[in-house]
Amino acid sequence: MTQRLALGLAALVLGVGGCSSVPPAPPPEVVEGDVERGMRLIEYYGCGTCHTVPGVRGADGLVGPPLAGIGDRSYLGGQLTNNAINMQRWIRDPQAVAPGTAMPSLGVTEADAQDLTAFLFTLK
């Protein structure tokens, strides 16, 4: 057992650290989706209007959070555990997840959401 795991288990058993003593598991690897197409879809859907997205020309928006490191984040939109299924859900219909969020529902298809997710999980 690694030292970090041992400390995390000890904190859980002892109740140290309140409700967030053990961080959520990292998101699983994305097994479906085309990374290169997902990168192009960032431009197609205009994600860079609101977000800064590394590696995407013109994606320098400051309305939403920068997407650098999104593949390593614990949560999406402050609501969902960050994994491939939830990221696709958030991308397809953020208003259903968090009504009133500034992120609009853009009519992203299921296939496009898979490709966008594949690209976004490369941003570590």
N, CA, C and O atoms as CSV, one atom per row, in Angstrom:
chain,resi,resn,atom,element,x,y,z
A,1,MET,N,N,0.843,-1.176,0.000
A,1,MET,CA,C,0.000,0.000,0.000
A,1,MET,C,C,0.894,1.248,0.000
A,1,MET,O,O,1.858,1.328,0.762
A,2,THR,N,N,0.572,2.198,-0.843
A,2,THR,CA,C,1.361,3.422,-0.871
A,2,THR,C,C,1.061,4.268,0.347
A,2,THR,O,O,0.037,4.094,1.006
A,3,GLN,N,N,1.959,5.181,0.635
A,3,GLN,CA,C,1.781,6.050,1.794
A,3,GLN,C,C,0.515,6.894,1.647
A,3,GLN,O,O,-0.225,7.071,2.615
A,4,ARG,N,N,0.261,7.414,0.451
A,4,ARG,CA,C,-0.926,8.250,0.231
A,4,ARG,C,C,-2.212,7.471,0.473
A,4,ARG,O,O,-3.139,7.962,1.117
A,5,LEU,N,N,-2.254,6.241,-0.058
A,5,LEU,CA,C,-3.436,5.407,0.131
A,5,LEU,C,C,-3.624,5.086,1.607
A,5,LEU,O,O,-4.744,5.129,2.116
A,6,ALA,N,N,-2.527,4.764,2.298
A,6,ALA,CA,C,-2.606,4.454,3.723
A,6,ALA,C,C,-3.118,5.651,4.508
A,6,ALA,O,O,-3.944,5.493,5.407
A,7,LEU,N,N,-2.637,6.847,4.181
A,7,LEU,CA,C,-3.103,8.049,4.869
A,7,LEU,C,C,-4.570,8.316,4.584
A,7,LEU,O,O,-5.319,8.708,5.479
A,8,GLY,N,N,-4.981,8.107,3.346
A,8,GLY,CA,C,-6.382,8.304,2.981
A,8,GLY,C,C,-7.297,7.341,3.713
A,8,GLY,O,O,-8.358,7.734,4.199
A,9,LEU,N,N,-6.889,6.067,3.795
A,9,LEU,CA,C,-7.691,5.078,4.511
A,9,LEU,C,C,-7.743,5.401,6.001
A,9,LEU,O,O,-8.790,5.262,6.633
A,10,ALA,N,N,-6.620,5.828,6.557
A,10,ALA,CA,C,-6.595,6.197,7.972
A,10,ALA,C,C,-7.532,7.376,8.231
A,10,ALA,O,O,-8.265,7.386,9.220
A,11,ALA,N,N,-7.507,8.358,7.347
A,11,ALA,CA,C,-8.391,9.521,7.510
A,11,ALA,C,C,-9.847,9.100,7.426
A,11,ALA,O,O,-10.684,9.608,8.173
A,12,LEU,N,N,-10.157,8.179,6.528
A,12,LEU,CA,C,-11.529,7.709,6.396
A,12,LEU,C,C,-11.982,6.972,7.656
A,12,LEU,O,O,-13.071,7.220,8.174
A,13,VAL,N,N,-11.143,6.072,8.138
A,13,VAL,CA,C,-11.476,5.293,9.332
A,13,VAL,C,C,-11.607,6.188,10.553
A,13,VAL,O,O,-12.517,6.007,11.363
A,14,LEU,N,N,-10.698,7.160,10.691
A,14,LEU,CA,C,-10.702,8.034,11.850
A,14,LEU,C,C,-11.657,9.208,11.722
A,14,LEU,O,O,-11.920,9.913,12.696
A,15,GLY,N,N,-12.176,9.415,10.519
A,15,GLY,CA,C,-13.098,10.525,10.321
A,15,GLY,C,C,-12.395,11.865,10.264
A,15,GLY,O,O,-13.027,12.897,10.489
A,16,VAL,N,N,-11.127,11.878,9.976
A,16,VAL,CA,C,-10.357,13.111,9.907
A,16,VAL,C,C,-10.649,13.817,8.595
A,16,VAL,O,O,-10.730,13.175,7.548
A,17,GLY,N,N,-10.808,15.136,8.642
A,17,GLY,CA,C,-10.942,15.900,7.415
A,17,GLY,C,C,-12.366,16.153,6.987
A,17,GLY,O,O,-12.575,16.657,5.883
A,18,GLY,N,N,-13.336,15.841,7.776
A,18,GLY,CA,C,-14.719,16.147,7.430
A,18,GLY,C,C,-15.227,15.309,6.287
A,18,GLY,O,O,-14.786,14.177,6.086
A,19,CYS,N,N,-16.172,15.875,5.527
A,19,CYS,CA,C,-16.857,15.113,4.485
A,19,CYS,C,C,-15.998,14.884,3.252
A,19,CYS,O,O,-16.363,14.077,2.397
A,20,SER,N,N,-14.875,15.568,3.138
A,20,SER,CA,C,-14.057,15.405,1.930
A,20,SER,C,C,-12.717,14.770,2.249
A,20,SER,O,O,-11.715,15.119,1.625
A,21,SER,N,N,-12.666,13.842,3.207
A,21,SER,CA,C,-11.399,13.260,3.609
A,21,SER,C,C,-10.797,12.377,2.523
A,21,SER,O,O,-9.576,12.230,2.477
A,22,VAL,N,N,-11.596,11.792,1.659
A,22,VAL,CA,C,-11.082,10.972,0.566
A,22,VAL,C,C,-11.557,11.586,-0.734
A,22,VAL,O,O,-12.761,11.643,-0.988
A,23,PRO,N,N,-10.618,12.053,-1.573
A,23,PRO,CA,C,-11.032,12.687,-2.830
A,23,PRO,C,C,-11.689,11.677,-3.756
A,23,PRO,O,O,-11.424,10.479,-3.663
A,24,PRO,N,N,-12.562,12.168,-4.666
A,24,PRO,CA,C,-13.198,11.254,-5.621
A,24,PRO,C,C,-12.150,10.593,-6.507
A,24,PRO,O,O,-11.080,11.150,-6.753
A,25,ALA,N,N,-12.477,9.401,-6.979
A,25,ALA,CA,C,-11.577,8.690,-7.892
A,25,ALA,C,C,-11.412,9.495,-9.176
A,25,ALA,O,O,-12.335,10.196,-9.589
A,26,PRO,N,N,-10.257,9.402,-9.803
A,26,PRO,CA,C,-10.069,10.113,-11.074
A,26,PRO,C,C,-11.000,9.553,-12.137
A,26,PRO,O,O,-11.425,8.401,-12.049
A,27,PRO,N,N,-11.319,10.365,-13.146
A,27,PRO,CA,C,-12.230,9.889,-14.188
A,27,PRO,C,C,-11.615,8.733,-14.971
A,27,PRO,O,O,-10.398,8.676,-15.153
A,28,PRO,N,N,-12.456,7.817,-15.429
A,28,PRO,CA,C,-11.941,6.698,-16.225
A,28,PRO,C,C,-11.476,7.193,-17.597
A,28,PRO,O,O,-11.885,8.257,-18.063
A,29,GLU,N,N,-10.640,6.420,-18.210
A,29,GLU,CA,C,-10.201,6.771,-19.559
A,29,GLU,C,C,-11.389,6.720,-20.512
A,29,GLU,O,O,-12.289,5.894,-20.361
A,30,VAL,N,N,-11.377,7.584,-21.460
A,30,VAL,CA,C,-12.432,7.611,-22.476
A,30,VAL,C,C,-12.091,6.557,-23.515
A,30,VAL,O,O,-10.997,6.572,-24.079
A,31,VAL,N,N,-13.009,5.648,-23.770
A,31,VAL,CA,C,-12.733,4.565,-24.716
A,31,VAL,C,C,-13.371,4.796,-26.079
A,31,VAL,O,O,-13.035,4.113,-27.046
A,32,GLU,N,N,-14.290,5.753,-26.160
A,32,GLU,CA,C,-14.928,6.049,-27.434
A,32,GLU,C,C,-14.700,7.509,-27.776
A,32,GLU,O,O,-14.580,8.350,-26.886
A,33,GLY,N,N,-14.642,7.805,-29.043
A,33,GLY,CA,C,-14.498,9.187,-29.476
A,33,GLY,C,C,-13.212,9.414,-30.237
A,33,GLY,O,O,-12.219,8.711,-30.050
A,34,ASP,N,N,-13.254,10.406,-31.093
A,34,ASP,CA,C,-12.140,10.782,-31.954
A,34,ASP,C,C,-11.565,12.097,-31.435
A,34,ASP,O,O,-12.206,13.143,-31.533
A,35,VAL,N,N,-10.361,12.040,-30.887
A,35,VAL,CA,C,-9.734,13.203,-30.263
A,35,VAL,C,C,-9.572,14.355,-31.257
A,35,VAL,O,O,-9.907,15.497,-30.942
A,36,GLU,N,N,-9.063,14.063,-32.446
A,36,GLU,CA,C,-8.838,15.131,-33.429
A,36,GLU,C,C,-10.153,15.774,-33.867
A,36,GLU,O,O,-10.237,16.994,-34.010
A,37,ARG,N,N,-11.163,14.958,-34.075
A,37,ARG,CA,C,-12.470,15.503,-34.444
A,37,ARG,C,C,-13.024,16.340,-33.290
A,37,ARG,O,O,-13.612,17.398,-33.513
A,38,GLY,N,N,-12.837,15.867,-32.068
A,38,GLY,CA,C,-13.281,16.618,-30.898
A,38,GLY,C,C,-12.640,17.993,-30.825
A,38,GLY,O,O,-13.290,18.972,-30.456
A,39,MET,N,N,-11.366,18.062,-31.178
A,39,MET,CA,C,-10.669,19.355,-31.189
A,39,MET,C,C,-11.298,20.284,-32.231
A,39,MET,O,O,-11.482,21.474,-31.974
A,40,ARG,N,N,-11.622,19.746,-33.394
A,40,ARG,CA,C,-12.273,20.558,-34.430
A,40,ARG,C,C,-13.668,20.998,-34.000
A,40,ARG,O,O,-14.116,22.093,-34.340
A,41,LEU,N,N,-14.348,20.137,-33.252
A,41,LEU,CA,C,-15.702,20.467,-32.794
A,41,LEU,C,C,-15.701,21.606,-31.771
A,41,LEU,O,O,-16.700,22.311,-31.628
A,42,ILE,N,N,-14.598,21.784,-31.068
A,42,ILE,CA,C,-14.480,22.922,-30.149
A,42,ILE,C,C,-14.693,24.213,-30.945
A,42,ILE,O,O,-15.386,25.125,-30.494
A,43,GLU,N,N,-14.093,24.277,-32.124
A,43,GLU,CA,C,-14.274,25.445,-32.997
A,43,GLU,C,C,-15.696,25.481,-33.565
A,43,GLU,O,O,-16.335,26.533,-33.573
A,44,TYR,N,N,-16.189,24.337,-34.038
A,44,TYR,CA,C,-17.511,24.273,-34.672
A,44,TYR,C,C,-18.606,24.774,-33.731
A,44,TYR,O,O,-19.459,25.566,-34.134
A,45,TYR,N,N,-18.584,24.317,-32.491
A,45,TYR,CA,C,-19.620,24.709,-31.528
A,45,TYR,C,C,-19.330,26.055,-30.856
A,45,TYR,O,O,-20.152,26.555,-30.089
A,46,GLY,N,N,-18.181,26.633,-31.139
A,46,GLY,CA,C,-17.864,27.946,-30.586
A,46,GLY,C,C,-17.502,27.932,-29.111
A,46,GLY,O,O,-17.689,28.933,-28.419
A,47,CYS,N,N,-16.991,26.818,-28.625
A,47,CYS,CA,C,-16.647,26.703,-27.200
A,47,CYS,C,C,-15.632,27.764,-26.773
A,47,CYS,O,O,-15.645,28.224,-25.631
A,48,GLY,N,N,-14.758,28.143,-27.697
A,48,GLY,CA,C,-13.731,29.131,-27.403
A,48,GLY,C,C,-14.261,30.544,-27.239
A,48,GLY,O,O,-13.517,31.441,-26.843
A,49,THR,N,N,-15.527,30.754,-27.537
A,49,THR,CA,C,-16.144,32.055,-27.293
A,49,THR,C,C,-16.197,32.326,-25.796
A,49,THR,O,O,-16.045,33.467,-25.359
A,50,CYS,N,N,-16.412,31.283,-25.020
A,50,CYS,CA,C,-16.534,31.422,-23.563
A,50,CYS,C,C,-15.361,30.830,-22.789
A,50,CYS,O,O,-15.053,31.273,-21.682
A,51,HIS,N,N,-14.706,29.826,-23.378
A,51,HIS,CA,C,-13.626,29.120,-22.675
A,51,HIS,C,C,-12.287,29.309,-23.364
A,51,HIS,O,O,-12.219,29.447,-24.585
A,52,THR,N,N,-11.226,29.316,-22.574
A,52,THR,CA,C,-9.879,29.215,-23.113
A,52,THR,C,C,-9.580,27.720,-23.217
A,52,THR,O,O,-9.686,26.987,-22.234
A,53,VAL,N,N,-9.205,27.278,-24.421
A,53,VAL,CA,C,-8.950,25.858,-24.653
A,53,VAL,C,C,-7.564,25.709,-25.267
A,53,VAL,O,O,-7.338,26.133,-26.400
A,54,PRO,N,N,-6.632,25.108,-24.524
A,54,PRO,CA,C,-5.276,24.937,-25.045
A,54,PRO,C,C,-5.261,24.176,-26.364
A,54,PRO,O,O,-5.952,23.170,-26.524
A,55,GLY,N,N,-4.469,24.669,-27.297
A,55,GLY,CA,C,-4.297,23.988,-28.572
A,55,GLY,C,C,-5.359,24.276,-29.611
A,55,GLY,O,O,-5.283,23.760,-30.726
A,56,VAL,N,N,-6.356,25.094,-29.270
A,56,VAL,CA,C,-7.421,25.400,-30.222
A,56,VAL,C,C,-7.332,26.876,-30.599
A,56,VAL,O,O,-7.470,27.756,-29.750
A,57,ARG,N,N,-7.102,27.128,-31.865
A,57,ARG,CA,C,-6.953,28.482,-32.386
A,57,ARG,C,C,-8.190,29.329,-32.072
A,57,ARG,O,O,-9.317,28.924,-32.354
A,58,GLY,N,N,-7.968,30.490,-31.493
A,58,GLY,CA,C,-9.047,31.423,-31.213
A,58,GLY,C,C,-9.885,31.094,-29.991
A,58,GLY,O,O,-10.821,31.826,-29.670
A,59,ALA,N,N,-9.567,30.007,-29.304
A,59,ALA,CA,C,-10.335,29.625,-28.109
A,59,ALA,C,C,-9.717,30.317,-26.900
A,59,ALA,O,O,-8.933,29.737,-26.150
A,60,ASP,N,N,-10.106,31.587,-26.743
A,60,ASP,CA,C,-9.500,32.387,-25.670
A,60,ASP,C,C,-10.561,33.146,-24.874
A,60,ASP,O,O,-10.297,34.228,-24.350
A,61,GLY,N,N,-11.764,32.570,-24.788
A,61,GLY,CA,C,-12.857,33.204,-24.056
A,61,GLY,C,C,-12.601,33.248,-22.562
A,61,GLY,O,O,-11.903,32.402,-22.004
A,62,LEU,N,N,-13.179,34.248,-21.934
A,62,LEU,CA,C,-12.998,34.447,-20.497
A,62,LEU,C,C,-14.309,34.407,-19.718
A,62,LEU,O,O,-14.334,34.780,-18.546
A,63,VAL,N,N,-15.389,33.966,-20.339
A,63,VAL,CA,C,-16.694,33.906,-19.670
A,63,VAL,C,C,-16.759,32.679,-18.754
A,63,VAL,O,O,-17.069,32.795,-17.569
A,64,GLY,N,N,-16.464,31.514,-19.315
A,64,GLY,CA,C,-16.454,30.271,-18.542
A,64,GLY,C,C,-15.051,29.953,-18.083
A,64,GLY,O,O,-14.103,30.651,-18.446
A,65,PRO,N,N,-14.904,28.899,-17.281
A,65,PRO,CA,C,-13.571,28.553,-16.794
A,65,PRO,C,C,-12.675,28.061,-17.923
A,65,PRO,O,O,-13.163,27.493,-18.900
A,66,PRO,N,N,-11.368,28.276,-17.797
A,66,PRO,CA,C,-10.447,27.707,-18.782
A,66,PRO,C,C,-10.531,26.182,-18.720
A,66,PRO,O,O,-10.718,25.611,-17.645
A,67,LEU,N,N,-10.394,25.534,-19.853
A,67,LEU,CA,C,-10.536,24.086,-19.897
A,67,LEU,C,C,-9.205,23.347,-19.774
A,67,LEU,O,O,-9.177,22.118,-19.845
A,68,ALA,N,N,-8.108,24.072,-19.592
A,68,ALA,CA,C,-6.821,23.422,-19.324
A,68,ALA,C,C,-6.967,22.585,-18.065
A,68,ALA,O,O,-7.445,23.078,-17.043
A,69,GLY,N,N,-6.567,21.343,-18.128
A,69,GLY,CA,C,-6.618,20.470,-16.964
A,69,GLY,C,C,-7.975,19.867,-16.663
A,69,GLY,O,O,-8.142,19.226,-15.625
A,70,ILE,N,N,-8.950,20.051,-17.539
A,70,ILE,CA,C,-10.293,19.531,-17.249
A,70,ILE,C,C,-10.304,18.011,-17.118
A,70,ILE,O,O,-11.143,17.458,-16.408
A,71,GLY,N,N,-9.392,17.342,-17.786
A,71,GLY,CA,C,-9.320,15.883,-17.677
A,71,GLY,C,C,-8.952,15.403,-16.287
A,71,GLY,O,O,-9.202,14.248,-15.943
A,72,ASP,N,N,-8.357,16.280,-15.482
A,72,ASP,CA,C,-7.946,15.917,-14.123
A,72,ASP,C,C,-8.860,16.479,-13.044
A,72,ASP,O,O,-8.644,16.210,-11.863
A,73,ARG,N,N,-9.860,17.243,-13.413
A,73,ARG,CA,C,-10.730,17.849,-12.404
A,73,ARG,C,C,-11.671,16.820,-11.798
A,73,ARG,O,O,-11.999,15.809,-12.420
A,74,SER,N,N,-12.096,17.097,-10.581
A,74,SER,CA,C,-12.988,16.175,-9.866
A,74,SER,C,C,-14.444,16.328,-10.278
A,74,SER,O,O,-15.189,15.349,-10.331
A,75,TYR,N,N,-14.848,17.571,-10.571
A,75,TYR,CA,C,-16.257,17.840,-10.857
A,75,TYR,C,C,-16.422,18.647,-12.130
A,75,TYR,O,O,-15.511,19.348,-12.569
A,76,LEU,N,N,-17.609,18.533,-12.712
A,76,LEU,CA,C,-18.009,19.305,-13.885
A,76,LEU,C,C,-19.165,20.207,-13.492
A,76,LEU,O,O,-20.152,19.743,-12.922
A,77,GLY,N,N,-19.049,21.465,-13.788
A,77,GLY,CA,C,-20.134,22.400,-13.500
A,77,GLY,C,C,-20.502,22.456,-12.032
A,77,GLY,O,O,-21.605,22.876,-11.681
A,78,GLY,N,N,-19.585,22.035,-11.169
A,78,GLY,CA,C,-19.851,22.045,-9.743
A,78,GLY,C,C,-20.905,21.042,-9.307
A,78,GLY,O,O,-21.333,21.063,-8.153
A,79,GLN,N,N,-21.334,20.164,-10.209
A,79,GLN,CA,C,-22.457,19.260,-9.943
A,79,GLN,C,C,-22.127,17.780,-10.126
A,79,GLN,O,O,-22.538,16.945,-9.321
A,80,LEU,N,N,-21.398,17.463,-11.167
A,80,LEU,CA,C,-21.223,16.070,-11.586
A,80,LEU,C,C,-19.800,15.594,-11.368
A,80,LEU,O,O,-18.848,16.333,-11.618
A,81,THR,N,N,-19.650,14.355,-10.899
A,81,THR,CA,C,-18.332,13.739,-10.834
A,81,THR,C,C,-17.784,13.684,-12.257
A,81,THR,O,O,-18.504,13.326,-13.190
A,82,ASN,N,N,-16.529,14.033,-12.422
A,82,ASN,CA,C,-15.925,14.091,-13.749
A,82,ASN,C,C,-15.588,12.696,-14.250
A,82,ASN,O,O,-14.608,12.086,-13.822
A,83,ASN,N,N,-16.411,12.204,-15.159
A,83,ASN,CA,C,-16.141,10.968,-15.888
A,83,ASN,C,C,-16.727,11.138,-17.284
A,83,ASN,O,O,-17.414,12.122,-17.558
A,84,ALA,N,N,-16.457,10.187,-18.159
A,84,ALA,CA,C,-16.854,10.334,-19.562
A,84,ALA,C,C,-18.364,10.472,-19.730
A,84,ALA,O,O,-18.824,11.311,-20.505
A,85,ILE,N,N,-19.130,9.672,-19.025
A,85,ILE,CA,C,-20.589,9.724,-19.172
A,85,ILE,C,C,-21.123,11.072,-18.711
A,85,ILE,O,O,-21.947,11.683,-19.392
A,86,ASN,N,N,-20.657,11.536,-17.563
A,86,ASN,CA,C,-21.134,12.818,-17.052
A,86,ASN,C,C,-20.666,13.991,-17.896
A,86,ASN,O,O,-21.399,14.967,-18.059
A,87,MET,N,N,-19.445,13.908,-18.440
A,87,MET,CA,C,-18.986,14.997,-19.300
A,87,MET,C,C,-19.861,15.078,-20.542
A,87,MET,O,O,-20.222,16.173,-20.974
A,88,GLN,N,N,-20.204,13.942,-21.115
A,88,GLN,CA,C,-21.083,13.948,-22.286
A,88,GLN,C,C,-22.456,14.496,-21.920
A,88,GLN,O,O,-23.053,15.248,-22.690
A,89,ARG,N,N,-22.947,14.129,-20.767
A,89,ARG,CA,C,-24.243,14.652,-20.295
A,89,ARG,C,C,-24.182,16.167,-20.143
A,89,ARG,O,O,-25.090,16.874,-20.580
A,90,TRP,N,N,-23.111,16.669,-19.521
A,90,TRP,CA,C,-22.942,18.113,-19.324
A,90,TRP,C,C,-22.854,18.836,-20.664
A,90,TRP,O,O,-23.497,19.868,-20.859
A,91,ILE,N,N,-22.065,18.299,-21.582
A,91,ILE,CA,C,-21.880,18.922,-22.895
A,91,ILE,C,C,-23.201,18.953,-23.665
A,91,ILE,O,O,-23.519,19.951,-24.312
A,92,ARG,N,N,-23.960,17.879,-23.597
A,92,ARG,CA,C,-25.203,17.793,-24.370
A,92,ARG,C,C,-26.314,18.666,-23.813
A,92,ARG,O,O,-27.074,19.255,-24.582
A,93,ASP,N,N,-26.426,18.764,-22.479
A,93,ASP,CA,C,-27.533,19.528,-21.924
A,93,ASP,C,C,-27.202,20.076,-20.533
A,93,ASP,O,O,-27.733,19.595,-19.533
A,94,PRO,N,N,-26.331,21.077,-20.472
A,94,PRO,CA,C,-25.937,21.623,-19.166
A,94,PRO,C,C,-27.111,22.213,-18.390
A,94,PRO,O,O,-27.105,22.206,-17.159
A,95,GLN,N,N,-28.107,22.720,-19.092
A,95,GLN,CA,C,-29.263,23.310,-18.412
A,95,GLN,C,C,-30.079,22.258,-17.659
A,95,GLN,O,O,-30.718,22.580,-16.657
A,96,ALA,N,N,-30.069,21.011,-18.123
A,96,ALA,CA,C,-30.770,19.939,-17.413
A,96,ALA,C,C,-30.033,19.563,-16.133
A,96,ALA,O,O,-30.650,19.129,-15.160
A,97,VAL,N,N,-28.716,19.729,-16.135
A,97,VAL,CA,C,-27.905,19.409,-14.963
A,97,VAL,C,C,-27.955,20.537,-13.945
A,97,VAL,O,O,-28.160,20.303,-12.754
A,98,ALA,N,N,-27.768,21.756,-14.420
A,98,ALA,CA,C,-27.714,22.930,-13.532
A,98,ALA,C,C,-28.534,24.057,-14.161
A,98,ALA,O,O,-27.977,24.941,-14.812
A,99,PRO,N,N,-29.847,24.029,-13.968
A,99,PRO,CA,C,-30.700,25.070,-14.560
A,99,PRO,C,C,-30.201,26.471,-14.214
A,99,PRO,O,O,-29.900,26.777,-13.061
A,100,GLY,N,N,-30.125,27.299,-15.231
A,100,GLY,CA,C,-29.668,28.667,-15.028
A,100,GLY,C,C,-28.176,28.859,-15.172
A,100,GLY,O,O,-27.690,29.988,-15.105
A,101,THR,N,N,-27.429,27.764,-15.370
A,101,THR,CA,C,-25.990,27.908,-15.572
A,101,THR,C,C,-25.747,28.782,-16.800
A,101,THR,O,O,-26.577,28.835,-17.707
A,102,ALA,N,N,-24.620,29.455,-16.822
A,102,ALA,CA,C,-24.293,30.305,-17.964
A,102,ALA,C,C,-24.000,29.488,-19.223
A,102,ALA,O,O,-24.063,30.016,-20.333
A,103,MET,N,N,-23.677,28.193,-19.055
A,103,MET,CA,C,-23.382,27.360,-20.218
A,103,MET,C,C,-24.688,27.007,-20.928
A,103,MET,O,O,-25.584,26.402,-20.340
A,104,PRO,N,N,-24.781,27.396,-22.202
A,104,PRO,CA,C,-26.016,27.119,-22.945
A,104,PRO,C,C,-26.066,25.686,-23.462
A,104,PRO,O,O,-25.030,25.044,-23.632
A,105,SER,N,N,-27.256,25.198,-23.705
A,105,SER,CA,C,-27.432,23.925,-24.400
A,105,SER,C,C,-27.326,24.237,-25.888
A,105,SER,O,O,-28.104,25.028,-26.420
A,106,LEU,N,N,-26.364,23.614,-26.552
A,106,LEU,CA,C,-26.047,23.948,-27.947
A,106,LEU,C,C,-26.547,22.927,-28.951
A,106,LEU,O,O,-26.248,23.047,-30.139
A,107,GLY,N,N,-27.298,21.927,-28.514
A,107,GLY,CA,C,-27.781,20.913,-29.448
A,107,GLY,C,C,-26.688,19.961,-29.895
A,107,GLY,O,O,-26.715,19.474,-31.025
A,108,VAL,N,N,-25.733,19.690,-29.031
A,108,VAL,CA,C,-24.625,18.786,-29.360
A,108,VAL,C,C,-25.163,17.365,-29.484
A,108,VAL,O,O,-25.890,16.890,-28.611
A,109,THR,N,N,-24.805,16.697,-30.563
A,109,THR,CA,C,-25.249,15.317,-30.781
A,109,THR,C,C,-24.479,14.360,-29.867
A,109,THR,O,O,-23.443,14.716,-29.305
A,110,GLU,N,N,-25.001,13.150,-29.731
A,110,GLU,CA,C,-24.331,12.139,-28.917
A,110,GLU,C,C,-22.932,11.837,-29.453
A,110,GLU,O,O,-21.972,11.764,-28.687
A,111,ALA,N,N,-22.821,11.662,-30.768
A,111,ALA,CA,C,-21.514,11.368,-31.372
A,111,ALA,C,C,-20.546,12.524,-31.167
A,111,ALA,O,O,-19.377,12.303,-30.850
A,112,ASP,N,N,-21.017,13.750,-31.344
A,112,ASP,CA,C,-20.154,14.912,-31.134
A,112,ASP,C,C,-19.723,15.022,-29.675
A,112,ASP,O,O,-18.578,15.379,-29.393
A,113,ALA,N,N,-20.626,14.721,-28.747
A,113,ALA,CA,C,-20.286,14.767,-27.327
A,113,ALA,C,C,-19.199,13.749,-26.992
A,113,ALA,O,O,-18.325,14.022,-26.170
A,114,GLN,N,N,-19.250,12.576,-27.625
A,114,GLN,CA,C,-18.201,11.564,-27.409
A,114,GLN,C,C,-16.853,12.089,-27.885
A,114,GLN,O,O,-15.842,11.935,-27.200
A,115,ASP,N,N,-16.844,12.712,-29.064
A,115,ASP,CA,C,-15.587,13.225,-29.611
A,115,ASP,C,C,-15.066,14.409,-28.796
A,115,ASP,O,O,-13.866,14.504,-28.540
A,116,LEU,N,N,-15.950,15.301,-28.392
A,116,LEU,CA,C,-15.534,16.423,-27.550
A,116,LEU,C,C,-14.953,15.915,-26.231
A,116,LEU,O,O,-13.933,16.417,-25.759
A,117,THR,N,N,-15.604,14.925,-25.648
A,117,THR,CA,C,-15.126,14.347,-24.392
A,117,THR,C,C,-13.759,13.696,-24.580
A,117,THR,O,O,-12.874,13.857,-23.739
A,118,ALA,N,N,-13.585,12.968,-25.667
A,118,ALA,CA,C,-12.282,12.339,-25.932
A,118,ALA,C,C,-11.190,13.405,-25.987
A,118,ALA,O,O,-10.110,13.209,-25.430
A,119,PHE,N,N,-11.457,14.521,-26.648
A,119,PHE,CA,C,-10.469,15.602,-26.703
A,119,PHE,C,C,-10.263,16.228,-25.336
A,119,PHE,O,O,-9.123,16.406,-24.906
A,120,LEU,N,N,-11.338,16.564,-24.648
A,120,LEU,CA,C,-11.212,17.265,-23.371
A,120,LEU,C,C,-10.460,16.452,-22.326
A,120,LEU,O,O,-9.768,17.026,-21.485
A,121,PHE,N,N,-10.582,15.119,-22.362
A,121,PHE,CA,C,-9.834,14.301,-21.412
A,121,PHE,C,C,-8.345,14.233,-21.733
A,121,PHE,O,O,-7.569,13.706,-20.936
A,122,THR,N,N,-7.934,14.759,-22.888
A,122,THR,CA,C,-6.496,14.860,-23.162
A,122,THR,C,C,-5.897,16.094,-22.474
A,122,THR,O,O,-4.676,16.213,-22.373
A,123,LEU,N,N,-6.735,16.994,-22.010
A,123,LEU,CA,C,-6.266,18.232,-21.379
A,123,LEU,C,C,-6.018,17.971,-19.897
A,123,LEU,O,O,-6.892,18.180,-19.056
A,124,LYS,N,N,-4.829,17.517,-19.607
A,124,LYS,CA,C,-4.457,17.153,-18.235
A,124,LYS,C,C,-3.590,18.220,-17.618
A,124,LYS,O,O,-3.178,18.091,-16.465
